[in-house]
Amino acid sequence: MNRPVVRIAFAPELALFVPAFRRGGHTEAETDGASTLGHVVESLGVPLTEVGALTVDGTPAPTSHVPGDGETIEVRPVARPQEVPGAPLRFLLDVHLGTLARRLRLLGVDAAYESTDIGDPALAARSAAERRVLLSRDRGLLHRRELWAGAYVYSTRPEEQLRDVLARFAPELRPWTRCTACNGMLTEATLDDVAEQLHSGTRRTYDVFARCPDCGRAYWKGAHHQHLEEIVNQVLAEHDAAS
């Protein structure tokens, strides 16, 4: 008995995930007649985290639809900004995205980060337990069923990664409110509160401090502050321009 064959086309934004012969138009794909549309799309290489609207013969269809022989399917990317229902917008980043995590925290975005490789099952389980959007460049990780939500990070450059995540999810920005080391919320601190962490020159030069109650790290406008301020100001300028 012949298996059902569908015609499927992926949006250009999803070309990264599919073989070259499936880019640029409709191609034929054989199904087993029982698998859902979501399973078919993933089996062809595209994580469902990257999939937006699906249409079958021009009509919107859910991922639970079971494709039939001769159907024409179109797969579109997620809409931007992407809504994440059911929880405050929070992120979890894998071991390879430390710079992106620190920059998100610099902007006040809740970004948990695993600094060691705890393995895909544990990352996916943490995403589900804490209801965090998992950010990763590992396509296999984004296929895991236990994920609560996820997103592929398309660039290898931290500045482009940051721009992409902010454009995709439009999180609320509250610069200078989070600890870039541990993601805790900063509080104001006096010189006496943080004196033991400072060199004598710093104690004489600065008088405005913040401290992380979670890890104890102290913050002040030191030598690296100008570079961090440039990052923040550029993001805010781009955000205002897009509004």
Buried (B, 14 or more C-beta within 10 A) or exposed (E): EEEBBBBBBBBEBBBBBBEEEBBEEBBEBEBEEEBBBBBBBBEBBBBBBBBBEBBBEEEEBEBEBBBEEEBBBBBBBBEEEBEBEEEEBBBBBBBBBBBBBBBBBBBBBBBBBBEEEEEBEEBBBBBBEEBBBBBBBBBEBBBBEEBBBBBBBBBEEBBEBBBBBBBBBBBEBEBBBBBBBBBBEBEEBEBEBBBEBBEEEBBEEBEEBBBBEEEBBBBBBEEEEEEBBEBBEEBEEBBEEEE
